[in-house]
Amino acid sequence: MKEKAIPMFENYPDVVEVAQLREMLGGISKRLAYQLLASGEVHSVRIGRAYKIPKTSVIEYLIGEAQCRISIS
């Protein structure tokens, strides 16, 4: 019997903000979250002073882009 796949972060919107990113990564500090965004390790778009982070970018960061099977169009 096959296990049913559980989608990652299904309870989060497609685009998250820094507070949600911190939750998704296990409660990391604000400082670390902003370092990940500023360095480009987690891809994001900056609009004014706010970062907008595609949920797929968080998943790519966690599992590595080479293993990610999500198509970003």
N, C-alpha and C positions, 0 to 999 in steps of 0.2 A: 504494500500500500504506500503510495507516494504521500509525502508530507505536503501540506498546503503552504505555499510561499506567502510570507507575511510582508507586505510592502513596508519599506523603511519610512518612518516618519509620516505615516498616512494622516495623522491628526494635525499636521502643520500645513500652512498654506504653501503655494508654489514658490512664493518669494517671502523670505523671512528677514527679520531685523536682528540686531546684535543680541538683544536679550534672548531671543529664540535660538539663535546660533549657540549661545552659551549653554542653554538647556540641552540642545541636541548633542553637544559634545561633552555631556556629563557634568555640567556645572563649572566650566572653566572660568577663570577670572576675566574681568573686563579687559585688563591689560593684555592678557594672552589673546583674547578674541581680536582686539584691535591690531595686535602684532601679526596675526594670521592674515587679516584683511590687508593691512598695509604692505606686507611682503608679497602678496599675491598667492600665498599657499592655498587660501580659500578665495576663489574668484568672486568678485562682487562689482557692483556699480555704485558709485557715490553720487548722490543727488543732494546738492547743497552740503549740509553737514551730516546727512544720514546715509548709512550704508544699506543697500538692498542686496540681499544674497539669495540667488536661486537655490532652492532646495537641492537640486541636482549637484550643485557645487559642493555642498556639505557632504553628500553621499560620495562624490568623487574623491574628496579629501580623505574620507574614512577608509574607502576600499582601494584607493589608488586608481588613477585614470586608466592605466593599462587594463585593469580588470573590470572597469565600469562598462556595462552593456546598455546604458541609457543614452539615447540619441538626443543631442541638444541641437535643435534647429534654429 
